[in-house]
Amino acid sequence: MSERVIEVVAGVITDKRGRILLSRRTPSQDMAGLWEFPGGKREQGESPEQALARELDEELGIAVTVGAPLITVPQAYRHKRLRLDVRGIVAWQGTPRGREGQALTWVAPDSLSRYSMPPADLPVVAALRQPDACLVTPLPGDDDAAWLRGLDVSLARGIRRVQFRMPGIEPARQQALLAAAAARCRHHQAQLLFNGPADIARPAGVGLHLSSAALRAQASRPVDTDTLLAASCHDADELQQAETLGCDFVLLGPVRETASHPGQPGIGWDAFSALRERSALPIYAIGGLGPADIPEARAHGAQGIAAIRSLWGG
């Protein structure tokens, strides 16, 4: 595989009905027949905005106003490496048509996952459809009511993905808190995943989060495909295992030193990006991060950030 990184730009083009435009790769291209967000290679000396405007004119015959970055996905293929810089399209003029013989289709956002796409485009779908923050719950201390009030505050602030993690808590108390948390998350239409045994997650009607040790021990997916499955990863082997099991997303890190592990440096963004290249899963960066870090996380291919302290409302 070449060490040279190909810079690619793509746009999220939306019509008045909220549908998103996809383009199908032609028989002359690699990964022929797969659907992707329209765009192309960035030429030397071009800014991403200039490159995307040129590509969409050449490919679709439309003039566009390029908006803010959505996500930049580093992706390694067998024969090449690329960095896919995806921008929202604020406005466009003209009628999109496949000027290079490619098929086009308008897709409702909730139907994007039905289309077969190159690995680099899959995290883009996740960035459009899934939360950009994942709360990992702190321990409750001696006051369960205060802990539940903290969860209420987090949900009221917009948290929509929660990992319920309660190591060392007495089982009956843990299950009572899990039931109360599940009810609150359902009320806010938030996703809840239990970090622990699947036989506790199933009757609670919540998703399952695997620790890195539990991830490595699994021979097959421990829950059905209708149940959300996530995992904590620290290296390439664990990322590969998460893909093999069909995890819906993962947490990867620590990116920075954390208060719980002082003196232990994180892997840093460069190492995070290098691991991101190896997977098409939605990946949350974790470790010393907060909401203000989401743009930087997205610039390195992350779905967003996962955290305890910076996302907790208590």
Sequence and secondary structure as in RCSB ss.txt:
>XXXX:A:sequence
MSERVIEVVAGVITDKRGRILLSRRTPSQDMAGLWEFPGGKREQGESPEQALARELDEELGIAVTVGAPLITVPQ
AYRHKRLRLDVRGIVAWQGTPRGREGQALTWVAPDSLSRYSMPPADLPVVAALRQPDACLVTPLPGDDDAAWLRG
LDVSLARGIRRVQFRMPGIEPARQQALLAAAAARCRHHQAQLLFNGPADIARPAGVGLHLSSAALRAQASRPVDT
DTLLAASCHDADELQQAETLGCDFVLLGPVRETASHPGQPGIGWDAFSALRERSALPIYAIGGLGPADIPEARAH
GAQGIAAIRSLWGG
>XXXX:A:secstr
  S EEEEEEEE B TTS EEEEE  TTSTTTT EE SEEE  TT  HHHHHHHHHHHHH  EEEEEEEEEEEEE
E SS EEEEEEEEEEEEES    TTS  EEEE GGGGGGS   GGGHHHHHHHHS SEEEE    TT HHHHHHH
HHHHHHTT  EEEE  TT  HHHHHHHHHHHHHHHHHTT EEEEES HHHHHHHT EEEE HHHHHH SS SS T
TS EEEEE SHHHHHHHHHHT SEEEE   S BTTBTT    HHHHHHHHHTT  S EEEESS  GGGHHHHHHT
T SEEEESGGG   
